[in-house]
């Protein structure tokens, strides 16, 4: 929903009614992840995508029907039995799409949720997408950390179970469909709840205010990271040199990283790129980075010779082999990159591959599923 939220909120504020289709579950090689949404606007426009084009026409028609009837629908799309190019996914995947009517009356909390997302405050939205009681279908609660649930799904048992699970999904920034018994029983079936977990953007910390850092910051912002560039040299760490970064910090890298860790602003989604390839900056910084309890990625730029020298210095500083093994160095995938922009792509490719379990191989040379 995040990518279509501006248009949805604008229509909502105008008092319009919008059909919203959202991917709530995927199987096999479905092209869009859970949470991807498509709007059927009051002016007969379509905004967003649930399948990259395969079933958008069918979802559009279903959205129009749901707006008229007011009754939400959970629809499964897969390969058509008669013709793979009929209303189905030519990629061979399967996806469940929940289609609902959204207006000020059906979703009065939308402005509040949008404000939280815009401000970077963690918020989850849990919606009942399947239930044996039609009166409960479509009910939703808004969940914030350390706060009781707002509104109700129908019973305190339902609310408590979904609230607790939504808090867990918020911690990882993961959207998911959860299954319960009709009254929120954890081991039961009959009620399915989709949870949008709008966590703050994951962080990308770029250390070293060099030309390669500007390209990495640009790609990181494109991938949806909150990008911070940090360097101890004020003449290089300037906003004008890093217009794509959310923050430019002048500080010693190891001191800044430790302060961020102490403040609780580093988590398991944080990626760290060390681009200075200067031991007086790199080694103290990597001592901190490689000892952090949880980060998604730590990569350091440098030649093979620089890498070998860096490893020796890290061992002399007391790091264990297990800690050193967390380091991606030389940084990036082997793409044959030469320019800062190409190198930034190779770094981003390595981060994405590690996040999703990719190999970095050419798909044409591999068999089996494309999506891990």
C-alpha positions in Angstrom: 0.0 0.0 0.0 2.9 2.4 0.7 3.5 3.1 -3.0 -0.1 4.1 -3.7 -0.8 5.8 -0.4 -0.5 9.4 -1.7 -3.2 8.9 -4.4 -5.4 6.9 -2.0 -5.2 9.6 0.7 -5.9 12.3 -1.8 -9.1 10.6 -2.9 -10.1 9.8 0.7 -9.7 13.5 1.7 -11.9 14.5 -1.2 -14.6 12.2 0.1 -14.3 9.8 -2.8 -14.7 6.0 -2.7 -11.8 3.8 -4.0 -11.5 0.1 -4.7 -8.3 -1.3 -3.3 -6.8 -4.6 -4.3 -3.9 -5.9 -2.2 -1.7 -9.0 -2.6 -2.1 -10.9 0.7 -0.4 -14.2 -0.2 1.9 -15.5 -2.9 2.9 -19.0 -4.1 5.6 -20.1 -6.5 6.8 -17.3 -8.8 4.2 -14.6 -8.1 5.6 -11.3 -9.5 4.6 -8.9 -6.6 5.1 -9.5 -2.9 2.4 -9.4 -0.2 1.4 -5.8 0.4 1.5 -4.7 -3.2 -1.7 -2.7 -4.0 -3.7 -1.4 -6.9 -6.3 1.3 -6.7 -9.4 1.6 -8.8 -10.1 5.3 -8.7 -13.4 7.2 -8.8 -12.3 8.7 -12.2 -11.9 5.2 -13.6 -8.1 5.3 -13.4 -5.9 2.5 -12.1 -2.9 3.2 -9.9 -0.3 0.7 -8.8 0.0 -3.0 -9.6 -0.6 -6.4 -8.0 1.0 -8.6 -10.6 3.1 -6.6 -13.0 0.3 -6.6 -15.6 -0.9 -10.2 -15.6 -4.2 -9.9 -13.8 -4.6 -6.1 -13.4 -7.6 -6.1 -15.8 -9.5 -8.7 -13.7 -8.6 -6.9 -10.5 -9.8 -3.6 -11.9 -13.2 -5.1 -12.8 -13.5 -6.8 -9.4 -12.6 -3.5 -7.7 -15.4 -1.7 -9.5 -17.8 -4.4 -8.5 -16.7 -4.2 -4.8 -17.1 -0.5 -4.8 -20.7 -0.9 -6.0 -21.6 -3.8 -3.6 -19.5 -2.7 -0.6 -18.7 -6.4 0.0 -15.0 -7.2 0.1 -13.7 -10.2 -1.9 -10.7 -12.5 -1.4 -9.8 -13.8 -4.9 -7.1 -16.3 -6.0 -5.4 -15.9 -9.3 -3.2 -18.5 -11.0 -2.6 -20.0 -14.4 -5.9 -20.4 -16.3 -6.7 -24.0 -17.0 -7.8 -23.4 -20.6 -5.3 -20.7 -21.6 -2.3 -19.4 -19.7 -2.9 -16.0 -21.3 -6.5 -15.8 -20.1 -7.2 -14.2 -16.7 -4.2 -15.6 -14.9 -0.5 -15.4 -14.3 1.7 -16.3 -17.3 4.7 -16.6 -14.9 3.2 -19.7 -13.3 2.7 -18.1 -9.9 -0.3 -18.0 -7.7 -1.5 -15.0 -5.7 -4.4 -14.1 -3.4 -5.7 -10.6 -3.8 -8.0 -9.0 -1.2 -10.3 -6.3 -2.8 -12.1 -3.8 -0.6 -14.0 -0.6 -0.7 -12.1 2.4 1.0 -13.8 5.6 1.9 -14.0 7.9 5.0 -16.8 5.7 6.3 -15.1 2.3 5.8 -11.6 3.4 6.8 -11.8 6.5 9.1 -8.3 5.7 10.4 -6.5 6.2 7.1 -5.3 9.8 7.7 -3.8 8.7 11.0 -2.1 5.7 9.5 -0.7 7.9 6.6 0.6 10.5 9.0 2.5 7.8 11.0 4.0 6.3 7.8 5.0 9.8 6.6 6.7 10.6 9.9 8.5 7.3 10.0 6.6 6.0 13.1 6.1 2.3 13.1 2.5 1.3 12.6 0.7 -1.9 11.5 -2.7 -2.3 9.9 -4.4 -5.6 10.5 -7.5 -6.5 8.4 -9.7 -9.5 8.5 -9.7 -10.9 5.0 -11.5 -14.2 5.6 -14.0 -15.2 8.3 -17.1 -17.4 8.6 -19.1 -14.5 9.9 -19.6 -11.9 7.1 -20.1 -9.2 9.6 -16.4 -9.5 10.8 -15.0 -9.6 7.3 -13.1 -6.4 6.6 -12.8 -5.2 10.1 -9.4 -3.8 11.0 -7.2 -2.6 13.9 -4.3 -0.1 13.9 -1.4 -1.3 16.0 1.4 0.8 17.4 4.3 -0.5 19.6 3.7 -0.2 23.3 0.0 0.9 22.8 -3.2 -1.0 23.0 -5.0 -1.8 19.7 -7.3 0.8 18.4 -10.8 -0.3 17.4 -11.7 -4.0 17.6 -12.0 -7.0 15.3 -14.9 -8.4 17.3 -13.5 -9.8 20.6 -10.7 -9.1 23.0 -9.2 -12.6 22.2 -9.0 -11.7 18.5 -7.6 -8.3 19.3 -4.9 -9.6 21.7 -3.7 -12.4 19.4 -3.5 -10.2 16.3 -2.0 -7.2 18.2 0.8 -9.4 19.6 1.6 -10.9 16.2 1.5 -7.5 14.4 4.0 -6.2 16.9 6.3 -9.0 15.9 5.9 -8.3 12.2 6.6 -4.6 12.9 10.0 -5.5 14.4 11.1 -7.1 11.1 9.1 -4.8 8.7 7.4 -7.9 7.2 3.9 -8.0 5.7 2.1 -11.4 6.3 -1.3 -13.2 6.3 -1.9 -14.8 9.7 -4.4 -17.7 10.4 -6.5 -18.1 13.5 -9.6 -19.8 14.7 -12.8 -17.8 14.3 -12.3 -16.1 17.7 -8.6 -15.7 17.4 -7.6 -19.2 18.6 -3.9 -19.6 17.7 -4.1 -23.2 16.7 -7.4 -22.9 14.8 -8.5 -22.1 11.3 -11.3 -20.0 9.8 -10.0 -16.5 10.2 -7.3 -15.0 8.1 -5.8 -11.6 8.9 -3.5 -9.6 6.6 -1.0 -7.3 8.4 0.7 -4.4 6.7 3.8 -3.7 8.8 4.8 -0.1 8.1 8.1 0.0 9.8 10.5 2.9 9.3 12.8 2.6 6.3 15.7 0.3 6.8 19.0 2.1 7.2 22.0 2.2 4.9 25.1 3.7 6.5 27.8 4.8 4.0 31.1 5.6 5.5 33.6 7.5 3.4 32.6 10.7 1.6 34.1 9.8 -1.8 32.7 9.7 -5.3 31.8 6.0 -5.0 29.8 6.9 -1.8 27.6 9.3 -3.8 26.7 6.6 -6.2 26.0 4.1 -3.4 23.8 6.7 -1.6 21.9 7.2 -4.8 21.2 3.5 -5.3 20.4 3.0 -1.7 17.8 5.7 -1.8 16.3 4.1 -4.9 16.1 0.8 -3.1 14.1 2.4 -0.3 16.8 2.8 2.4 17.2 5.8 4.7 20.7 6.7 3.7 23.3 8.3 6.0 26.7 9.3 4.7 29.4 9.7 7.4 33.0 11.0 7.2 35.3 12.7 9.7 36.4 15.3 7.1 34.0 18.2 6.8 35.4 19.4 3.5 34.2 16.2 1.9 31.0 15.4 3.9 28.7 18.1 2.6 25.1 18.1 1.5 26.0 19.4 -2.0 28.1 16.4 -2.7 25.5 13.9 -1.4 22.1 15.3 -2.5 20.5 11.8 -2.4 21.4 11.0 1.2 18.9 11.6 3.9 21.7 12.6 6.3 25.3 13.7 6.0 27.2 13.5 9.2 30.6 14.8 10.1 32.1 12.5 12.7 34.6 9.8 13.2 32.9 6.7 11.7 33.5 4.3 14.6 32.3 6.9 17.1 29.2 7.6 15.1 28.3 4.0 14.6 28.8 3.2 18.3 26.6 6.1 19.3 23.8 4.9 16.9 24.0 1.4 18.3 23.8 2.8 21.9 20.8 4.9 20.9 19.0 1.8 19.5 19.0 3.0 15.9 20.8 -0.1 14.4 18.8 -3.2 13.8 18.8 -6.4 11.7 17.8 -4.6 8.6 20.7 -2.1 8.7 23.4 -2.3 5.9 26.8 -0.9 6.4 29.2 0.0 3.6 32.8 1.1 4.4 34.3 2.9 1.4 37.2 4.9 2.7 39.8 2.0 2.3 42.0 3.9 4.8 43.0 1.8 7.8 42.9 4.7 10.3 39.1 5.0 9.5 38.3 1.4 8.5 39.8 -0.7 11.2 38.2 1.1 14.2 34.9 1.3 12.4 35.0 -2.4 11.5 35.8 -3.3 15.0 32.5 -1.8 16.0 30.5 -3.0 12.9 31.6 -6.7 13.0 30.7 -6.9 16.7 27.2 -5.6 16.4 24.7 -8.2 17.5 22.5 -7.9 14.4 23.0 -6.2 11.1 22.0 -7.3 7.6 25.3 -6.5 5.9 28.8 -5.2 6.4 30.9 -4.6 3.3 34.2 -2.9 2.8 35.8 -1.5 -0.4 39.4 -2.2 -1.3 41.8 -4.1 -3.4 42.9 -7.7 -2.6 46.1 -6.2 -1.0 44.0 -3.8 1.0 41.7 -6.6 2.1 44.6 -8.8 3.3 46.1 -5.9 5.2 42.7 -5.1 6.7 42.2 -8.7 7.9 45.6 -8.7 9.6 44.8 -5.5 11.4 41.5 -6.8 12.5 43.0 -9.9 13.9 45.6 -7.8 15.7 42.7 -5.8 17.2 41.3 -9.0 18.7 38.4 -9.8 16.3 37.6 -13.5 16.1 37.5 -15.5 12.8 33.7 -15.8 13.3 33.4 -12.0 13.5 35.7 -11.4 10.6 33.6 -13.9 8.5 30.7 -11.5 8.6 32.7 -9.0 6.4 32.0 -8.8 2.7 35.3 -7.7 1.3 36.2 -6.9 -1.4 32.7 -5.4 -1.5 30.1 -6.3 -4.1 29.4 -8.9 -6.8 31.7 -9.6 -9.7 30.0 -7.6 -12.4 33.1 -6.2 -14.0 32.2 -2.8 -12.6 34.5 0.1 -13.3 32.7 3.4 -12.7 31.3 4.6 -9.3 27.8 4.0 -10.6 28.6 0.4 -11.8 30.3 -0.3 -8.5 27.3 0.9 -6.6 25.1 -1.5 -8.6 27.5 -4.4 -7.7 27.3 -3.5 -4.0 23.5 -3.2 -4.2 23.3 -6.5 -6.0 25.3 -8.2 -3.3 23.0 -6.7 -0.6 19.9 -7.9 -2.4 21.3 -11.4 -3.0 22.2 -11.8 0.6 18.8 -10.6 1.7 16.8 -13.0 -0.4 19.2 -15.9 -0.7 20.3 -15.3 -4.3 23.4 -16.7 -5.9 24.4 -13.8 -8.2 24.5 -16.3 -11.1 23.0 -15.5 -14.5 19.4 -16.8 -14.5 19.9 -18.2 -18.0 22.5 -20.5 -16.5 20.3 -21.8 -13.7 17.3 -24.1 -13.6 14.4 -24.1 -11.2 12.5 -21.3 -9.5 13.5 -17.7 -10.1 12.2 -16.4 -6.8 13.8 -17.8 -3.7 
